[in-house]
């Protein structure tokens, strides 16, 4: 009986000592993993994977990442940089990004060409005594973007105030108080 016990113990020791070698030889097939710690965009997710053949485990930590919505604060123009705000939909953190000035080579984009050359490159100016089809087009676009203005073709007080508000909304630093709609204003109007 003692001999049988010694043989059983010896065989058990041999079998147990061979398990690491068996694991080393195993072509691991891991399960989908057990989440140990749920993460968010500010902390990592920790997951433990187990081999379905030999029981080997390893732990993985996923680097957190944000999911952003983007808001254009003001577009870049040929003379000024733009800015956009990225807001994480999970944690609410905000990041501001500067947008580089547009280059002349950027004008190959149809929208940008339209913005700069919409009225033949001409600047529309405040003149309450003159009707102009180009002013009417300008007013229509202002209206589409939510500014209060009538489409009468006259660059009067109402149009001037709408342009002034647009300049303020998009951070355009003009000192004319909305009295003219030049390339920067056109870029905002038609590139938005």
PyMOL commands that set and color helices and strands:
alter all, ss='L'
color gray80, all
select helices_A, chain A and resi 2-25+104-108+110-117+133-144+157-169+183-191
alter helices_A, ss='H'
color red, helices_A
select strands_A, chain A and resi 34-37+45-50+57-62+68-74+82-88+94-99+124-125+127-131+154-155+180-181
alter strands_A, ss='S'
color yellow, strands_A
deselect
rebuild
show_as cartoon
